[in-house]
Amino acid sequence: MKISNNLVGLLNFITFLLSIPIVVAGVWLSKQGSTECEKFLDKPVIILGVFLMLVSLAGLIGACCRVSWLLWVYLLVMFLLIVVLFAFTIFAFAVTNKGAGKVLSDKGYKEYRLGDYSNWLQKRVNSTKNWNKIKSCLIDSKVCSTFQEKYVNDTITELYKENLSALQAGCCKPSDDCQFTYVNTTNWNNNGNTSSSNPDCNTWANDARVLCFNCQSCKAGLLDNIKSNWKKTAVVNIVFLIFLIVVYSVGCCAFRNTRRDNEYWKH
């Protein structure tokens, strides 16, 4: 057996072992998930785990048992995966190159405007169907409950100095444009103020399940969060792409060795 065959076999054996806990985690989420958000992840996780399991088995058997057609399938899938990851990385950088929070004077947090982000991302969150699911997840994740408990004893001056996350600043408090009177983190009085041109001022409610979850600022805060996460994911993808290209190159050597060995035994 050539070194390339052994290396491909080892890498795919490790991948196969890693795929098992991924499948188990997906099944656990489908059975034990307490919210729709958790259950929403079960199918993608199971699909990913099964995909890795099948691909790694193809590479493992193809490399160790000198099965040329399995190695060919393995290399084809690897090539398609490299193309898809490359395309996604370029797309992620393209849709996240626009938009940022607006720095406010004497405030520890930023204010977020939906129009500052890419049109593609805006369309995703402006879809009523999409946003209702996202809003449900935000409520279930207790983003604002945690915010309220942490800062409940703050005065308005102290709250203004807090380093709030994009979701907290966008979803859990009214916009500074509204100039509402602060009572505590769960209660803001609008005093009949309707002079602001910001539509979020009419959307805010003191109800813990409403707050500013329907506000444009909340959608913008979510997009800022997505933007940050996607950029990190894109960087990880670049590293993963380099790894895949190396594995693909080794796999090509293993495929060539396997074909050569099979031709030798035929003769």
C-alpha positions as CSV (number, residue, x, y, z in Angstrom):
1,M,0.0,0.0,0.0
2,K,1.3,3.4,-0.9
3,I,1.7,6.2,1.7
4,S,-1.0,8.3,0.1
5,N,-3.5,5.4,0.4
6,N,-2.7,4.9,4.0
7,L,-3.0,8.7,4.7
8,V,-6.4,8.9,3.0
9,G,-7.6,5.9,4.9
10,L,-6.4,7.4,8.2
11,L,-8.0,10.8,7.6
12,N,-11.3,9.2,6.6
13,F,-11.3,6.9,9.6
14,I,-11.0,9.9,11.9
15,T,-13.7,11.7,9.9
16,F,-16.0,8.6,10.3
17,L,-15.5,8.6,14.1
18,L,-16.3,12.3,14.2
19,S,-19.5,11.8,12.2
20,I,-20.9,9.5,14.8
21,P,-21.4,12.1,17.6
22,I,-22.8,14.5,15.0
23,V,-25.5,12.1,14.1
24,V,-26.2,11.3,17.7
25,A,-26.4,15.0,18.5
26,G,-29.0,15.5,15.7
27,V,-31.1,12.6,16.9
28,W,-30.9,14.0,20.5
29,L,-32.1,17.4,19.3
30,S,-35.0,15.9,17.5
31,K,-36.1,13.9,20.6
32,Q,-35.1,16.2,23.4
33,G,-35.2,19.7,21.9
34,S,-37.5,21.9,24.1
35,T,-38.1,24.7,21.6
36,E,-38.7,25.0,17.9
37,C,-35.4,26.7,17.5
38,E,-33.5,23.7,18.9
39,K,-35.6,21.2,16.8
40,F,-35.0,23.4,13.7
41,L,-31.3,22.3,13.9
42,D,-31.9,18.6,14.1
43,K,-32.4,17.8,10.4
44,P,-29.3,19.8,9.2
45,V,-27.1,18.2,11.9
46,I,-28.3,14.7,11.0
47,I,-27.9,15.3,7.3
48,L,-24.3,16.7,7.9
49,G,-23.4,13.7,10.1
50,V,-24.8,11.1,7.6
51,F,-23.0,12.9,4.7
52,L,-19.7,12.9,6.5
53,M,-20.2,9.2,7.4
54,L,-20.9,8.1,3.9
55,V,-18.1,10.2,2.3
56,S,-15.6,9.0,4.8
57,L,-16.6,5.4,4.3
58,A,-16.2,5.8,0.6
59,G,-12.7,7.2,1.0
60,L,-11.8,4.6,3.7
61,I,-12.9,1.6,1.7
62,G,-11.7,3.0,-1.6
63,A,-8.2,3.7,-0.3
64,C,-7.6,0.7,1.9
65,C,-9.3,-1.9,-0.3
66,R,-8.1,-0.4,-3.6
67,V,-11.7,0.1,-5.0
68,S,-11.1,2.6,-7.8
69,W,-14.8,3.5,-8.4
70,L,-15.3,4.4,-4.7
71,L,-12.3,6.6,-4.7
72,W,-13.5,8.2,-7.8
73,V,-16.9,9.0,-6.1
74,Y,-15.0,10.2,-3.1
75,L,-12.9,12.6,-5.1
76,L,-15.9,13.9,-7.0
77,V,-17.7,14.7,-3.8
78,M,-14.6,16.3,-2.4
79,F,-14.3,18.4,-5.5
80,L,-17.9,19.6,-5.3
81,L,-17.5,20.3,-1.6
82,I,-14.5,22.5,-2.3
83,V,-16.4,24.4,-5.0
84,V,-19.4,24.9,-2.7
85,L,-17.3,26.1,0.2
86,F,-15.3,28.4,-2.0
87,A,-18.5,29.9,-3.4
88,F,-20.1,30.3,0.1
89,T,-16.9,32.0,1.4
90,I,-17.0,34.5,-1.4
91,F,-20.7,35.0,-0.9
92,A,-20.3,35.5,2.9
93,F,-17.7,38.2,2.4
94,A,-19.8,39.9,-0.3
95,V,-23.0,40.1,1.8
96,T,-21.2,41.1,5.0
97,N,-19.0,43.9,3.6
98,K,-21.7,46.5,4.3
99,G,-23.3,47.7,7.5
100,A,-22.1,48.7,11.0
101,G,-23.6,50.1,14.2
102,K,-23.7,53.8,14.6
103,V,-21.5,55.1,17.4
104,L,-23.5,57.3,19.8
105,S,-22.0,60.2,21.8
106,D,-21.5,59.3,25.5
107,K,-23.1,55.9,25.0
108,G,-21.4,52.5,25.6
109,Y,-23.5,50.9,22.9
110,K,-24.2,51.5,19.2
111,E,-27.5,52.1,17.3
112,Y,-28.3,49.9,14.4
113,R,-30.2,50.8,11.2
114,L,-31.6,48.1,8.9
115,G,-30.9,50.1,5.7
116,D,-27.2,50.0,6.4
117,Y,-26.9,46.3,5.6
118,S,-26.9,44.4,2.3
119,N,-30.2,44.2,0.4
120,W,-30.0,40.4,0.4
121,L,-29.8,40.2,4.1
122,Q,-32.6,42.8,4.5
123,K,-34.9,40.8,2.3
124,R,-34.4,37.7,4.5
125,V,-35.4,39.5,7.7
126,N,-38.2,41.5,6.2
127,S,-40.0,38.3,5.2
128,T,-42.8,38.0,7.7
129,K,-42.5,34.2,7.7
130,N,-38.8,34.3,8.4
131,W,-39.0,37.0,11.0
132,N,-41.7,35.3,13.0
133,K,-39.5,32.2,13.3
134,I,-36.4,34.3,14.2
135,K,-38.4,36.4,16.7
136,S,-39.7,33.2,18.4
137,C,-36.1,32.0,18.7
138,L,-34.9,35.4,20.1
139,I,-37.6,35.2,22.8
140,D,-36.9,31.6,23.6
141,S,-33.2,32.3,23.9
142,K,-34.0,34.9,26.6
143,V,-31.9,37.6,25.1
144,C,-33.9,40.4,26.7
145,S,-34.7,38.5,29.9
146,T,-31.0,38.3,30.6
147,F,-30.6,41.9,29.7
148,Q,-33.4,43.0,32.0
149,E,-32.1,40.9,35.0
150,K,-28.6,42.1,34.6
151,Y,-29.3,45.8,34.4
152,V,-32.6,46.1,36.3
153,N,-31.0,48.2,39.0
154,D,-29.3,50.6,36.6
155,T,-30.2,54.3,36.5
156,I,-30.6,55.7,33.0
157,T,-27.1,57.2,33.2
158,E,-25.6,53.8,34.1
159,L,-27.6,52.0,31.4
160,Y,-26.3,54.5,28.7
161,K,-22.7,53.5,29.7
162,E,-23.3,49.8,29.4
163,N,-21.6,47.9,26.6
164,L,-24.7,46.3,25.2
165,S,-24.6,43.7,22.4
166,A,-26.2,44.4,19.0
167,L,-29.3,42.3,19.9
168,Q,-29.7,43.9,23.4
169,A,-29.4,47.4,22.0
170,G,-31.7,46.7,19.0
171,C,-34.4,44.4,20.5
172,C,-34.5,45.0,24.3
173,K,-34.8,48.8,24.6
174,P,-36.5,51.6,22.5
175,S,-34.4,53.6,20.1
176,D,-32.7,56.7,21.6
177,D,-34.6,58.7,18.9
178,C,-37.9,58.1,20.8
179,Q,-36.8,59.9,23.9
180,F,-38.9,57.7,26.1
181,T,-38.8,58.2,29.9
182,Y,-36.8,55.4,31.6
183,V,-38.4,53.7,34.5
184,N,-36.3,50.5,34.5
185,T,-35.2,48.0,31.9
186,T,-38.7,46.5,31.6
187,N,-40.6,49.8,31.6
188,W,-40.3,52.9,29.4
189,N,-42.9,55.7,29.2
190,N,-43.5,57.3,25.9
191,N,-45.3,60.3,27.4
192,G,-47.4,60.7,24.3
193,N,-44.3,61.6,22.3
194,T,-45.0,61.0,18.6
195,S,-42.7,63.6,17.1
196,S,-39.9,61.1,16.2
197,S,-39.8,60.0,12.6
198,N,-38.4,56.6,13.7
199,P,-41.2,54.0,13.1
200,D,-39.7,51.9,15.9
201,C,-41.1,54.3,18.5
202,N,-44.7,53.2,17.7
203,T,-43.6,49.5,17.6
204,W,-42.1,49.4,21.1
205,A,-44.2,47.9,23.9
206,N,-43.4,47.2,27.6
207,D,-44.7,43.6,27.2
208,A,-41.7,41.2,27.8
209,R,-42.7,39.2,24.7
210,V,-43.1,42.3,22.5
211,L,-40.5,44.9,23.5
212,C,-38.8,45.9,20.3
213,F,-38.8,42.5,18.7
214,N,-40.8,43.9,15.8
215,C,-38.6,46.9,15.4
216,Q,-36.3,47.6,12.4
217,S,-33.5,48.1,15.0
218,C,-33.9,44.5,16.2
219,K,-33.6,43.2,12.7
220,A,-30.6,45.4,12.2
221,G,-29.1,44.1,15.5
222,L,-29.6,40.5,14.3
223,L,-27.9,41.3,11.0
224,D,-25.0,42.8,12.7
225,N,-24.7,39.6,14.8
226,I,-25.0,37.5,11.6
227,K,-22.4,39.7,9.9
228,S,-19.9,39.1,12.7
229,N,-20.5,35.4,12.8
230,W,-20.4,34.9,9.0
231,K,-17.1,36.7,8.8
232,K,-15.6,34.4,11.4
233,T,-17.1,31.4,9.6
234,A,-15.6,32.6,6.3
235,V,-12.1,32.8,7.9
236,V,-12.6,29.2,9.2
237,N,-13.8,28.1,5.8
238,I,-10.6,29.4,4.2
239,V,-8.5,27.3,6.6
240,F,-10.8,24.3,6.0
241,L,-10.6,24.8,2.2
242,I,-6.8,24.6,2.3
243,F,-7.1,21.4,4.3
244,L,-9.6,20.0,1.8
245,I,-7.4,20.9,-1.1
246,V,-4.4,19.1,0.5
247,V,-6.6,16.0,1.3
248,Y,-8.0,16.1,-2.3
249,S,-4.5,16.2,-3.7
250,V,-3.5,13.2,-1.6
251,G,-6.7,11.5,-2.6
252,C,-5.8,12.0,-6.3
253,C,-2.4,10.3,-5.6
254,A,-4.2,7.4,-3.9
255,F,-6.6,7.1,-6.8
256,R,-3.7,7.0,-9.3
257,N,-1.9,4.3,-7.2
258,T,-5.1,2.2,-6.9
259,R,-5.7,2.3,-10.7
260,R,-2.0,1.4,-11.3
261,D,-2.2,-1.5,-8.8
262,N,-5.5,-2.8,-10.2
263,E,-4.0,-2.7,-13.8
264,Y,-1.0,-4.6,-12.5
265,W,-3.1,-7.4,-10.9
266,K,-5.1,-7.7,-14.1
267,H,-2.0,-8.5,-16.0
